[in-house]
Amino acid sequence: FAAVGCKKFDPKEQADLDAAIIADYLATNFLTAESSESGLHWIIDSLGSGANPDLSSEVTVAYSGYFTDGTVFDESSDSGATFPLSGVIEGWQEGIPKFKKGGGGVLLIPSALGYGNNEVGAIPKNSVLIFDVRLIDFQ
């Protein structure tokens, strides 16, 4: 019996690969982003005003989610979608609070803060996700 193609998933190796994918995307598109130790990158186009939401907030966000090749996998209407921030992927839990009401920008999310080693709908496992987001409101 031979184990062909059965390479064990290595989170550190995947994190390094995701970091390289994000760095390449930023360089190719002449973008500059801030980043955190978690690997999240973000670009604030408009900070917004007032307070920032937190994990206990219910947020209304207009968004478009796409892969680094530009393929859109999900998007809201212009009026946005409302949901508890605690119920979404970690990349949003960390990234959305970077904005104030009315603010917007881009979140570049490594796979570990997205859906990780799981395929979800049209999103392949270990996918870097990019979201254009606008925080419309929060409670």
Secondary structure, DSSP 8 states (H G I E B T S, - for coil): ----S-----HHHHHHHHHHHHHHHHHHTT---EE-TTS-EEEEEE--BS----TT-EEEEEEEEE-TT--EEEE--TT-EEEEGGGS-HHHHHHGGGS-BT-EEEEEE-GGGTTTT--BTTB-TT--EEEEEEEEEE-
